Amino acid sequence: MEDEYAKLIRRLNPPRVVIDNISCEDATVIQVDSVNKHGTLLQVVQVLADMNLIIKKAYISSDGGWFMDVFNVTDYHGNKIRDQEVINYIETTIESNASLWPPLRDSVGVMPSEEHTSIELTGTDRPGLLSEVCAVLSDLNCNVVNAEIWTHNSRAAAVVHVTDYSTGHAINDPKRILTIKKLLSYVVKGNSDCHQTAQMRVSPTGTTHRGRRLHQIMFDDRDYERMERIGHSRNENNYRRPHVTVSDCTEKDYTVIVMRSKDRPKLLFDIVCTLTDMQYVVFHGMVTTGRMEAYQKLNENVLCNALKLP
């Protein structure tokens, strides 16, 4: 159980957000100050990603139990954030929730909701998989509210939110949920061999951040370990592939990770998700982007001694 004194400190020092449209010529500057805890950086980056903001630069620092981040952001079209409703939402969301949210490692899974049923799928990827899943749900009188599926290294993970077609709310009948799980398990398994795993999870009162949950599902499925089975084309342009270097800073007891890759929306969110799932804490970091490339340097320390970077 978390130390009560630490909870008190966070309540006495709530997060503070300052949004500045003056100091930078081509971006909105968002500064976040907060008492630090595992997952704080991810929660803040998740808010910005959910607003479809592009992070052009970022400076991360979390020494002495205090978290301070500075983000230079634009909208999808490269403009500053001038919509007051968007500004108010960012301030309110981070300031009201960041210091009180539970650590993400303890909130994996589903949070209570009566709006829809959350279905999580993991299995072997194949053409038409999502179509077959939706067809089964339709036959079972389930309305698909939204769905997102990721594929990597021949594996697929999906989070699907459904409601009862007749009521428009979450499905609460245990027998019906069991039927959904049984039929979808057959679909996900398909004709895969016995060495491939297929999993399905249903919660009648579930909701979760889909992007975050998909990261966790893929990480638990260990899709990254299948790289050697698939291989890469020798003709692939090397400059388009990410370059990652890992080194130790013995003076500070840090691991330094330097990443250079083609830039894209939500890149920082994906990286921080991965590091958080691996139980690493970002103590210092710098992110810069050019016209097509993103450069990220992160200093980390290990939370769990059992986890070692190669």
VEXDREN-2710 file (C-alpha; in Angstrom, 1 decimal):
% VEXDREN-2710
k/r/px/py/pz
1/MET/0.0/0.0/0.0
2/GLU/1.3/3.4/-0.9
3/ASP/2.7/5.5/1.9
4/GLU/0.1/7.9/3.3
5/TYR/2.6/10.6/3.7
6/ALA/3.4/10.5/-0.1
7/LYS/-0.3/10.8/-0.8
8/LEU/-0.5/13.8/1.4
9/ILE/2.5/15.5/-0.3
10/ARG/0.8/15.1/-3.7
11/ARG/-2.5/16.5/-2.4
12/LEU/-0.7/19.5/-0.9
13/ASN/1.3/20.1/-4.2
14/PRO/-1.2/19.5/-7.0
15/PRO/0.0/19.7/-10.6
16/ARG/0.4/23.1/-12.2
17/VAL/0.1/23.7/-15.9
18/VAL/1.3/26.9/-17.7
19/ILE/0.4/27.3/-21.4
20/ASP/2.3/30.0/-23.2
21/ASN/1.7/31.2/-26.8
22/ILE/4.1/34.1/-26.7
23/SER/7.7/32.9/-25.9
24/CYS/8.0/30.6/-28.9
25/GLU/7.4/31.8/-32.4
26/ASP/6.1/28.7/-34.0
27/ALA/4.7/26.5/-31.2
28/THR/2.6/26.6/-28.0
29/VAL/4.7/26.0/-24.9
30/ILE/3.1/23.8/-22.2
31/GLN/4.9/23.5/-18.9
32/VAL/3.9/20.9/-16.3
33/ASP/5.1/20.9/-12.7
34/SER/4.1/18.1/-10.3
35/VAL/5.2/15.8/-7.6
36/ASN/6.7/12.9/-9.4
37/LYS/5.6/9.2/-9.3
38/HIS/5.9/6.3/-11.7
39/GLY/3.6/6.9/-14.7
40/THR/3.3/10.7/-14.4
41/LEU/5.2/11.4/-17.6
42/LEU/3.0/8.9/-19.5
43/GLN/-0.2/10.4/-18.2
44/VAL/0.8/13.9/-19.3
45/VAL/1.9/12.7/-22.8
46/GLN/-1.3/10.7/-23.1
47/VAL/-3.4/13.8/-22.6
48/LEU/-1.5/15.6/-25.4
49/ALA/-1.7/12.6/-27.7
50/ASP/-5.4/12.3/-27.1
51/MET/-5.8/15.9/-28.3
52/ASN/-3.9/15.0/-31.5
53/LEU/-1.2/17.6/-30.7
54/ILE/2.2/17.3/-32.4
55/ILE/5.1/17.5/-29.9
56/LYS/7.9/19.4/-31.7
57/LYS/10.3/19.6/-28.7
58/ALA/10.3/18.4/-25.1
59/TYR/12.5/18.7/-22.1
60/ILE/12.0/16.2/-19.3
61/SER/13.3/16.4/-15.7
62/SER/12.3/14.6/-12.6
63/ASP/15.0/15.0/-10.0
64/GLY/14.4/15.2/-6.3
65/GLY/10.9/13.8/-6.4
66/TRP/9.6/16.7/-8.5
67/PHE/8.5/16.4/-12.1
68/MET/8.9/19.2/-14.6
69/ASP/8.2/18.9/-18.3
70/VAL/8.2/21.5/-21.1
71/PHE/6.5/20.6/-24.4
72/ASN/6.5/22.7/-27.6
73/VAL/3.4/21.6/-29.4
74/THR/1.3/22.4/-32.5
75/ASP/-2.0/21.2/-33.9
76/TYR/-2.0/18.7/-36.8
77/HIS/-1.6/21.6/-39.3
78/GLY/1.4/23.0/-37.6
79/ASN/-0.4/25.9/-35.9
80/LYS/-0.2/27.1/-32.3
81/ILE/-3.0/26.1/-30.0
82/ARG/-5.3/29.1/-29.7
83/ASP/-8.7/27.5/-29.1
84/GLN/-9.5/28.4/-25.5
85/GLU/-11.6/25.3/-25.0
86/VAL/-8.7/23.1/-25.9
87/ILE/-6.4/25.1/-23.6
88/ASN/-8.9/24.9/-20.8
89/TYR/-9.3/21.1/-21.3
90/ILE/-5.5/20.5/-21.2
91/GLU/-5.2/22.5/-18.0
92/THR/-8.2/21.0/-16.3
93/THR/-7.4/17.4/-17.2
94/ILE/-3.8/17.5/-16.1
95/GLU/-4.2/19.6/-13.0
96/SER/-7.2/17.7/-11.7
97/ASN/-6.0/14.2/-12.4
98/ALA/-2.3/13.8/-12.8
99/SER/-1.3/13.7/-9.1
100/LEU/-4.3/11.6/-8.1
101/TRP/-4.3/8.9/-10.8
102/PRO/-3.1/5.5/-9.6
103/PRO/0.1/4.1/-11.0
104/LEU/-0.5/2.6/-14.4
105/ARG/1.0/-0.7/-13.4
106/ASP/-1.8/-1.1/-10.8
107/SER/-4.6/0.0/-13.1
108/VAL/-3.9/-2.4/-16.0
109/GLY/-7.2/-3.8/-17.4
110/VAL/-10.6/-2.3/-17.1
111/MET/-12.2/0.5/-15.1
112/PRO/-15.9/0.6/-14.2
113/SER/-18.3/1.9/-16.8
114/GLU/-22.0/1.2/-17.6
115/GLU/-21.7/2.6/-21.1
116/HIS/-20.2/-0.4/-23.0
117/THR/-18.5/-3.8/-22.7
118/SER/-14.8/-3.9/-23.4
119/ILE/-13.4/-6.9/-25.4
120/GLU/-9.7/-7.5/-25.7
121/LEU/-8.4/-9.9/-28.3
122/THR/-4.9/-11.4/-29.0
123/GLY/-4.1/-13.8/-31.7
124/THR/-2.4/-14.6/-35.0
125/ASP/-2.9/-12.0/-37.7
126/ARG/-4.6/-12.9/-40.9
127/PRO/-6.6/-11.1/-43.7
128/GLY/-10.2/-10.5/-42.7
129/LEU/-9.7/-11.1/-38.9
130/LEU/-11.4/-7.8/-37.9
131/SER/-14.3/-8.4/-40.3
132/GLU/-14.9/-11.9/-38.9
133/VAL/-14.9/-10.5/-35.3
134/CYS/-17.4/-7.8/-36.2
135/ALA/-19.6/-10.4/-38.1
136/VAL/-19.8/-12.6/-35.0
137/LEU/-20.6/-9.6/-32.8
138/SER/-23.4/-8.5/-35.2
139/ASP/-24.9/-12.0/-35.1
140/LEU/-24.9/-11.8/-31.3
141/ASN/-26.9/-8.5/-31.4
142/CYS/-23.9/-6.5/-30.2
143/ASN/-23.4/-3.0/-31.5
144/VAL/-19.7/-2.1/-32.1
145/VAL/-19.2/1.4/-30.7
146/ASN/-15.5/1.7/-31.6
147/ALA/-12.6/-0.6/-32.3
148/GLU/-8.9/-0.5/-32.8
149/ILE/-6.6/-3.2/-33.9
150/TRP/-2.8/-3.4/-34.1
151/THR/-0.7/-5.9/-35.9
152/HIS/3.0/-6.6/-35.6
153/ASN/5.2/-9.6/-36.5
154/SER/2.2/-11.7/-37.5
155/ARG/0.4/-11.0/-34.2
156/ALA/-2.8/-9.0/-33.8
157/ALA/-4.2/-7.2/-30.7
158/ALA/-7.6/-5.5/-30.6
159/VAL/-9.7/-3.5/-28.2
160/VAL/-13.4/-3.4/-29.1
161/HIS/-16.1/-1.6/-27.3
162/VAL/-19.6/-2.9/-27.8
163/THR/-23.1/-2.3/-26.4
164/ASP/-26.3/-4.4/-26.3
165/TYR/-28.2/-3.6/-29.6
166/SER/-31.6/-3.5/-27.8
167/THR/-30.6/-1.4/-24.7
168/GLY/-27.6/0.6/-26.0
169/HIS/-25.7/-0.1/-22.8
170/ALA/-23.1/-2.6/-21.5
171/ILE/-23.9/-6.3/-21.7
172/ASN/-24.4/-7.6/-18.1
173/ASP/-25.8/-11.1/-18.7
174/PRO/-23.1/-13.6/-17.7
175/LYS/-24.4/-16.4/-20.0
176/ARG/-24.3/-14.0/-23.0
177/ILE/-20.8/-12.8/-22.1
178/LEU/-19.7/-16.4/-22.0
179/THR/-21.2/-17.1/-25.4
180/ILE/-19.4/-14.0/-26.8
181/LYS/-16.1/-15.1/-25.4
182/LYS/-16.5/-18.7/-26.6
183/LEU/-17.3/-17.8/-30.2
184/LEU/-14.7/-15.0/-30.5
185/SER/-12.1/-17.3/-29.1
186/TYR/-12.7/-19.7/-32.1
187/VAL/-12.4/-16.7/-34.5
188/VAL/-9.2/-15.4/-33.0
189/LYS/-7.6/-18.9/-32.9
190/GLY/-8.5/-19.6/-36.5
191/ASN/-6.2/-22.2/-38.1
192/SER/-3.1/-21.1/-36.2
193/ASP/-0.8/-23.9/-35.1
194/CYS/-0.5/-25.0/-31.5
195/HIS/2.6/-22.8/-30.9
196/GLN/0.6/-19.6/-31.4
197/THR/-1.5/-18.4/-28.5
198/ALA/-4.9/-16.8/-28.8
199/GLN/-6.6/-14.9/-25.9
200/MET/-9.8/-13.1/-25.4
201/ARG/-11.0/-11.1/-22.4
202/VAL/-14.5/-9.6/-21.9
203/SER/-15.6/-7.2/-19.1
204/PRO/-19.3/-6.3/-18.8
205/THR/-18.4/-3.0/-17.1
206/GLY/-15.2/-2.1/-18.8
207/THR/-13.5/0.9/-20.4
208/THR/-9.9/1.8/-20.8
209/HIS/-7.6/4.0/-22.8
210/ARG/-7.3/1.9/-26.0
211/GLY/-3.9/3.1/-27.1
212/ARG/-2.5/2.4/-23.6
213/ARG/-4.2/-1.0/-23.3
214/LEU/-3.0/-2.1/-26.8
215/HIS/0.6/-1.3/-25.8
216/GLN/0.2/-3.5/-22.7
217/ILE/-1.5/-6.4/-24.7
218/MET/1.3/-6.4/-27.3
219/PHE/4.0/-6.2/-24.6
220/ASP/2.4/-9.1/-22.7
221/ASP/2.2/-11.1/-26.0
222/ARG/5.9/-10.5/-26.5
223/ASP/5.5/-9.8/-30.1
224/TYR/8.9/-8.2/-30.3
225/GLU/10.5/-11.6/-29.7
226/ARG/9.2/-12.9/-33.1
227/MET/11.5/-10.6/-35.1
228/GLU/14.0/-13.4/-35.9
229/ARG/11.2/-15.7/-37.2
230/ILE/10.1/-13.2/-39.8
231/GLY/13.3/-11.5/-40.9
232/HIS/13.7/-8.2/-42.8
233/SER/14.2/-7.5/-46.4
234/ARG/17.8/-6.8/-47.3
235/ASN/16.6/-4.1/-49.7
236/GLU/14.9/-2.2/-46.9
237/ASN/16.2/1.4/-46.7
238/ASN/18.2/1.5/-43.5
239/TYR/17.8/5.3/-43.1
240/ARG/14.0/4.7/-42.7
241/ARG/14.5/2.3/-39.8
242/PRO/14.8/3.6/-36.2
243/HIS/18.3/3.8/-34.8
244/VAL/18.6/3.1/-31.0
245/THR/21.8/3.2/-28.9
246/VAL/22.0/2.2/-25.3
247/SER/24.8/3.1/-22.9
248/ASP/25.5/3.4/-19.2
249/CYS/26.3/6.6/-17.3
250/THR/28.0/5.1/-14.3
251/GLU/28.6/8.5/-12.7
252/LYS/24.8/9.1/-12.4
253/ASP/23.7/5.5/-12.3
254/TYR/21.6/6.1/-15.5
255/THR/21.0/4.2/-18.6
256/VAL/21.2/6.6/-21.6
257/ILE/19.0/5.7/-24.6
258/VAL/19.3/7.7/-27.8
259/MET/16.7/7.2/-30.5
260/ARG/16.6/8.6/-34.0
261/SER/13.8/7.7/-36.3
262/LYS/11.3/9.0/-38.9
263/ASP/8.9/11.3/-37.1
264/ARG/5.2/10.6/-36.8
265/PRO/2.2/11.5/-34.6
266/LYS/2.2/9.9/-31.1
267/LEU/5.8/8.7/-31.4
268/LEU/6.7/10.0/-27.9
269/PHE/3.6/8.4/-26.4
270/ASP/4.5/5.0/-27.9
271/ILE/8.1/5.3/-26.6
272/VAL/7.0/6.3/-23.1
273/CYS/4.4/3.5/-23.0
274/THR/7.1/0.9/-23.9
275/LEU/9.5/2.2/-21.3
276/THR/6.8/2.3/-18.6
277/ASP/5.8/-1.3/-19.4
278/MET/9.4/-2.3/-18.9
279/GLN/9.4/-0.7/-15.4
280/TYR/11.8/2.1/-16.3
281/VAL/11.6/5.7/-15.1
282/VAL/12.6/8.6/-17.3
283/PHE/14.7/11.0/-15.2
284/HIS/15.9/13.3/-17.9
285/GLY/15.1/13.6/-21.6
286/MET/15.2/15.8/-24.6
287/VAL/13.1/15.5/-27.8
288/THR/13.6/17.4/-31.0
289/THR/12.0/17.0/-34.4
290/GLY/13.1/18.2/-37.8
291/ARG/11.0/18.2/-41.0
292/MET/10.9/14.4/-41.1
293/GLU/13.1/13.1/-38.3
294/ALA/12.7/12.8/-34.5
295/TYR/15.7/12.7/-32.1
296/GLN/15.1/11.6/-28.5
297/LYS/17.6/11.2/-25.7
298/LEU/16.4/9.7/-22.5
299/ASN/18.2/9.1/-19.2
300/GLU/16.7/6.4/-17.2
301/ASN/17.1/4.4/-14.0
302/VAL/15.9/0.9/-13.3
303/LEU/12.9/0.3/-11.1
304/CYS/13.2/-3.4/-11.0
305/ASN/16.6/-5.0/-10.6
306/ALA/15.4/-8.0/-12.6
307/LEU/15.1/-5.9/-15.7
308/LYS/18.3/-5.2/-17.5
309/LEU/18.8/-3.4/-20.8
310/PRO/21.1/-5.2/-23.2
END
